[in-house]
Amino acid sequence: FVDEHGNANLSQSYLFAYSLKHLQEYSEEFGSLTKISKQFKTRLYESFLKQEVEALGQYFTPRVIVQAVIRMAGLDDPTFSYRGKRICDPFCGVGGFLMELLNLNENIMAAFRPDASGKIDEGFVLNGFDKGFEKDDERTIIMAKANMLIYLAEILFQNPTCTQEFAALFNRTFTLFKDNLGTFGYVDAFTDESKQYDYILSNPPYVISGTKIIKEELRKTAKTKGKYTVNAVGLESLGLEWIVNSLKPGGKTFVVIPDGILGRVVPGSKRLRKFILDNCYLDAIVSLPVRAFFANYEHTYIIALTKKDSLSARQDFPVFTYLVSNIGERLTSVKREAIDDNDLPEMIRLFKTYSASKSTAKDYVAPLSRRCKIFSFETFEKGDHWVIDRWWTEEEKIEIGMFEAPHTVTKNELDQAISDFQVSLSEYEAFAEKIEQSISKFTYKSLGDKKLFSLRIGKRKLKNNVVKHSSTDLVPIFSANTTEPFGYISAPNYPASEYNTILWGIDGNFNFSIQRKGRKYIITDHCGAIDILVEDIL
């Protein structure tokens, strides 16, 4: 591994080796990572890789949204001419946009296959940038490279003598900037068309605090002085300015942005929106549901832009807008279970139809869905905001299921509801008082007291010894999910537990369960156990 100057980076190498160790352990427990489905690679990102870097506070873009963006851009199309193209995510995190591109387009994936001489000449450019100073900061870009290894696992295993070529590929794909400016300090593409991009797909950081320091450094640094002229609010605004300036004429970008860029009425945000319209054609704005992201409740949007060939060019076609309520995942659940409701496929289909004939789209695209509206360019040019949700009436939002219709009740029904609430409130107060009295009798004990507790972690279990169905002669195995066994194993001589025990999941979302003494069960190294050595605690 090398840094942006080509020098050896030992800390990245150590972190990558650590990641490979975890992947090896994962494959030992759950099976080989070669010959695995595209869907599994996607889900692996959202479980294993997300666990590795979630401590860094990253806001992960859900894969269904990443895939939707790639499909809107048409990069998944088997006929997409990728040769000679330059594609970038300037705020790549663990590389989701770039790697899902490989997942969705087999031709692009195949371009990474070494030739007869063992050389990799993919014929196009993928660039992912991020920044960091400390070892933990570097972990994100290492996870991006580990992510790429997973996606290219089959090709790599088929070409075991080409490891140096793949290492060079990982290094030229992902770059870590180890300074305070990060991507913002890389402004070569602002003026050098050979370094500009055909496509930029990204989800820039949403940060307001500390932006002033970055802006001041940009003004004082010789290379960046005078390059950022908008002076809008937040790092996301700087990110969008970088993206617009780094696009080729005719280049396209699809960016996930927060509502502040679209809705703020302060001068800086107005300047940013004018900067966008001066330099780009506004193709689309798509509203995403508030809970779309794993770790925040920002209301986000996808904005689609095409860089103008000339600043004097004026947009003469309308703008596609769409309201997404569901993305195929249960947004109120930590586990994000799959659900049938999903507006993304319709949005993508209608956007592609709009793109085929923008000037007439209002007549034949908008009538196809109440979630879609086609607005004139002047609506955005002259409007105070671009928050498209405000342009649907409450009645229209009720029709598409975004709001529930008001429910009218009689006076008697209201009186009964108030009475029922008062009864429930009295019951709650009595229950709370009882609990408070019980708590006052409790005594606190330290888990470090070895006379009372014994802490342990389970051992690795290989998947080939595990079956999924229970029977009386099999012993359940608990892993990161302590409430449900992940499988069962034949262990007729395995002893029953001598103690009441609390199990907790080491990886993923925290959960715990209580196992009573006398029960047979086994735990893996993804599960911890607290044996309670006395009878009067539990």
N, C-alpha and C positions, 0 to 999 in steps of 0.2 A: 504494500500500500504506500502511496505517495501523497504529498500535499499538493496545493495548487501550483507550487514551484517545481515539482518533480522530485523533491527530496523524500527519502524514506520516512515513513510515519509509523514508528513502532507501536504507539498507543493504539492506533487504528488496527494494526495487525493483531495485537493482543485481544482487543474487543471483538474482532471478527472471529478469531479462534474460539473465544468464549461463546459466541453465537453459534458457531459450527458444532461445538460440544453440546449445546442445548438441542440443536437440530438432530444430532446423532442420538441423543437420549430420547427425543420425541419419536424418531423412526424406530428405535429399538422397542419402544412401548406400543406404538400404533401401526408400525409397518413402514416399508421403504417409501421415500419421497419421490422415487422415480415411478413413471407410469401411473401418475395420479391425475385425476380429472381437473379440468379448468376450474370447476366450481369449488373443489377442495382447496386448490391453491388460493383462491379468493378468500375462503373462510379461514384458512390457515393464517393469512395476513391479519384478520380481525381477531384472532385468538392469540396465537403464539407471539407474533411480532408486536401486537398491541400491548401484551403483558410486558414485553421487554422494555418498552419506552414510555409506558403510561405515567411513570413517575416524573417524567420531564414536563408534564403538563401539556402535552400535545393535544390539539383538537383534531381528531381523526375524521377524515371525510369518508362517510359510509361508502362501501364499494358499489352499492346500487346507484348512488349519485355519480361516482366516478365513471361507471359504465355508461350512464345516461349522457354525461358530457362527451365521452368519446364517440358515442353513437350520433349525438347531435352534430359533431364535427365531421362525421362520415369516415373517421379513421378506421372503423371496424370493417368497412366494405372491402371484400376481396379484390375489387377492381381498383382500390386506392393506389395511386402511383407514388410510392414512398421513396423511390430512388432520387437522391439529391436533395431530399427534404431535410429541413432543420426543425426539430420539435423540442420544446423546452417546458419544464416546470421550474420556475425560478425560486420557489419556496416549497421544495419537494418533500420535506419530512422523510418518511420511509419509502418514498418513491411510488406511491399508489397509482397516480395517473400514468406514469410511464410504463409501469409493469402490467397494469391492466390492458394497456394498448397491445402488449405482446400476447396477452391472454385472449384478446378478442380478434386479433388478426394473425392467422397462422402464417401468412406470407412474411410478415415482419418478423415473427418468431424464427422462421426458417432462415432468414437472412443472417442470423448469428451462427449458423453452422459453419465450421471451418472447412476450407477448400482442401483439395488433394495435398497441398503442401503444408497443411496445418495452420494456415493463416485465416483470420477472421476479417473480412472486408464487407461490412454490412451495407455500405453504399448510402448511408444517411446518417444524420446526427441526432442522438438523444442526449439532452443535457438536463441534469437535475442539480440544483444548487441549494445549499443550506449554510448556516453559519453556526459557530460554536467555539468556545475557548477551552473549557475543561473537559476531562475525560467523559463525564456524563453527557455533556453537550455533543461530543463526537459520536455518542452511541446512536443517535438518530441516523446519521449518514452511513454508519456501519450496518444498521438494520436495513437501510435501503439496498446496500450491496448484498446482504444476506437474502433479502427479498428477491433480488435479481437471480441469485444462485438457485433459489427454489424454483423460479419460473423457468430457468434454463437447465434444470437438473438433468432431464433426459438427454439433451444435447451434450452436456458436459460429461455425463457418464459414458456416452458413446464415443467420446474423444478424450480419453484419459491422459493422453500425452500433450494436450494443448492447454495445460493449466496456466502457463505464462500468458498465453493469448487471452484467456478469459480474465485473468487478473488485470491485464491492460484494458480490457473492455470495461470491467467494473470501474476502473479508475477514470477512464475518459467519459464515462456516463455520469458519474456522480462526483461532485466537487464540494468540498467543505471550505468555506472562507473563514479563516481564523482571525477575524478582526471585528471591530464593533459595527462596521457598516454592512458586513455580509454581502448579500446579493446587490444591495443598493450601491456598493462601491464598484461593481463591475459594470461599467458604462460603455464598453467598447462598441456594443451593438447600436448605441445611440447615433453614431456617425459613420460606422463602417458597415455598409450594406451586406458585405460578405459574411458578417457575423450575426446578421439579423435572422429572425425566425419566421418560418412559414406558419407554424402553429404554436400557440402557447396555451397550455391547460394548467390551471393552478387554483389554489385556495390560499391566498395570502394571509399572513397573521393579522388578527384583529386586536390592535393595541393602541391606546391613546396615551397612557402615561409613559413618559420617557421619550416620546416622539421628538420633543423639542431638542433633546441632546443629539439625536441622530441628525436632525435637520441642521443644527449648528455645525456638526462635524462635516456634513456634506458641503456646506458653504465654505468651510475653511480648507478642505482638502483640495489640492490643486487639480487632481483628476476629475473630481465631481463638481467643482465650483461652476455654478451657472447651468448645470445640467437639469436640475429639478426646479421648475419655475412656477408651479401651481400653488404650492404652499397651502394644501388642504389639511383636514383633520385626520390624524391617525396613521399608523404604519400601512393600513390597507390602502389608503389613498396614495402613499408613496409607491406601494406595490403596483397599483394600477397604472400609475404614471410610468414606472419602469417598463411595464408590459407594453404599453402603447408605443413608447419610444423604441422598443427592441423588436417590434414587428417589421417585417418587410412590407413594402407597398403591396397590397392585395393579400397580405397575411391575415390569419384569423386567430382570434382568441376567445376562449370560453372560460370565464372566471367566476368562482363562487365568492360573493361579496356580502357584507352585512347591510342591513337596511339603512344605516347611517349615511352611506355614500349616496343613496337614492333620495333620502328624505330630509337631510339637514338643510336648513335655509340660511345658514351662516355663509358669509362671502366665500370662504375657502372651498366649501362643498359646491357652491354654485360655479366657482371657477373650474373645479374638476369636471363637472358635468359639461361645461362649455368646451373644455379642453378635449373631452372625449368626442363631442360632436364636431369639433374643428378638424380633428385628426382621423376620425373613423366614421364608418357607417354603423349605425345602431341597428343590429339585426333582431335582437330578441332580449326580453327580460322574463325570466321564469321565477315565480314565487315558490319557495320551498316551505314545508311545514316547520313550525317553530322548534319542534323537538327532533329535527332531522339529524342533528349531530350528537355524538356520544356524550360529550362532556360539557356542552353549553346549551343555553336556550336562546341564542341569538336568532333573530328572524333573518334568514339568508336568502339569497337570490342567485340565479345563474344569469350573467350578462354575456351576450354574444356580440362581438364586434368584428368588423373587417377594416383593415387599415386602408385609408385613401391613397390613391396614386398621386393626388395633388390636393393641397390645402384649399384650393379654389373650388374643388368639386363639391356639389351640393346634393344631399340625399333626396332622391325623387321617388322613393318607395316607402310604404308604411312599415310599422314595427310589430313583430309577433310578440304576444304576451300570453301567459298561461298561469293558472293557479293550481299548484299541486297540493293535495291534502294528504295523500297516502303514497308511501314509497315501497310498499310490499313488506314492511317490517312493523312489528308492534312497537310504536315509538314510546309508549309509556312503560315498557318492560326493559330491565337491565339486560336481559339476554337477547333482546331484539328478535324474537321468534318471527318466522315468515308468516305472512297473512296473504289472503287472496287480493285484498284491495290494493291496487297499485295504479296510480295515474301516470307514471313515467312512460310506459310504452305508448300511450295515446299522445302524450306531449311530444315525444320524439317523432312519431309518425306525422303529426300535424306540422311540426317544425320543418320536416323534410319536404312535405307538400308545399308549405309556404316558400321554402327556399327555391323550389323549382320554378315558381312564377310569382315573385313578390308583388309586382304591381297590381295583380288581380286577386291577391290572396284574400282580401276582405270579403269578396263576393262568394268565394267557394270554400274557404278554410274555416272562417269564424262560425258559419252555421253548423259545422259538424260537431261542435262541443260547446256547452255552456261555460266550460272552464277556459275557453280560448277567446281572446278578443284581438282584433287587428286595429291598432291605432295609427292615425296619421303621424308623420314625422313632426309636424308642427305642434302636436300635443306635447312632445318632449322638448322641443326647441323653445317654446314659449311658456311652458308650465313651471310652477315653483318647485315641483318635486317629481320623482319618477316612481313613487311607491304605488305600483299598479293595483295592489289590493284595494286601494281607496276608490278605484274606478269601477268596481262592482258594487251594486246596491245591496242592502241587507237582504232584500227579497231574493236577489240572484244568488247570494251566498247560501241562503236557506235551501234553494232549489238544488244546488250541487252538494249539499251536505256539510258545508263548512260551519254553518250555524244551525242550531236547532230552532224550530219555529216556537214562538211564545205559546205557553199553555195557559189557557184561561180557566179559572176556577170560580166557583160560587162562594158567597160569604160563608155559608155553612161549611164548605170544604176547607176554607182558610182557617176558620175557627177550630175545626177538628185537627188540622195540621199543627196549629199552635199548641193545642192541648196535648197532643201526642209528644211534641217536642219538650214541653214542660215536664211530662212524666219521665221521658228519657233523661233529661237533665238531672232530675232528682235521683234517678237510679245511678247515674254516673257519679254524682257527688257522694252518695253512700258508698259506692265501690271504691272511689278514690280515698275516702277516709279510712276504709278498711285496709287498703294497701299501705297507706301511710303508717298505720299502727303496726302492720306486719314488718315493714322496713325498719322501724325503730328497734325491733328486737334482733335484727341481723347484726353479725359481727364480721369485720373485714379480715380476710386472710391473704397472705402473700403467696403467689404462685411459686415463689422461690423457696418456700418452706418445704424441704424435702421429706419432712415427717407427714405432710398432708398430701403432697402432689408429686407426680413423676411425669416429666415431659419427654416425649419421643416423637420421632418422625419415621414413617414406614420405609419400606425398601422397594426398589424398582421391580415391576412385574412385566414380563414380556407378553405381548398381546396374543402370541400363538398358543399360550397356555390358558387363555381366558375364553369362556363361553358366555353368551348373552342371556341364556334362559336358566331360571332357577330350578333346583330340585332339592329334595331333602338331604342328599348326600354331598351337596356342593356348598362351599363357603363363599359368602358375598365379599366383594372387594370394593372398598371405598377409595376414591381418589380426590381430585379437587372439589367435586360435588359430593358433600358429605351426607346429603339427604337421600340420595338414590345410589345404589351400587352401580358401578360402570360395567360390572361383569361378575362372573362366578368362576371358582376354580376348585378342582378336586384336591382336597387335603384332608383325608379321613382322620389323620392323627393330630390335626391342628388343635391345640388346647382352647377351651373356652376362656373368656376373659375373667380374671380374678376380681376386677374392680368395675365400679361405675366409671364411665369414661366420656369425656367431651372430645369430639372430633371437630377439627376446623380445616377448611380448605386453604392451602398455602398459595395457590395460583388463582388468578381470575378474581371474580367477585367473592367477597367474604361471605361464608356461610358456615354454620356449625350444626351439629346434631348430638344427641345424647344416646349412648349405647349402654344398656344395663349389663351388670355383671352376669356371667353365666352364658352369654351369647358368643357364638363363634363368628369372627369377622377378621378380615385382613385389610391393612391400609398400605397405600403406595407412598412413594416419596413426594407425592403432591398433596399429602394429607398429614396433619399433625394430630397428636393425641395428648390429652391431659388425663392421666389416671388419677382418680381420687382415692387415696389410700385409707380413708376413714369412712364410716357409715353415716355420720350425722351431717355431712355437708350436702349431699344430694340424695 
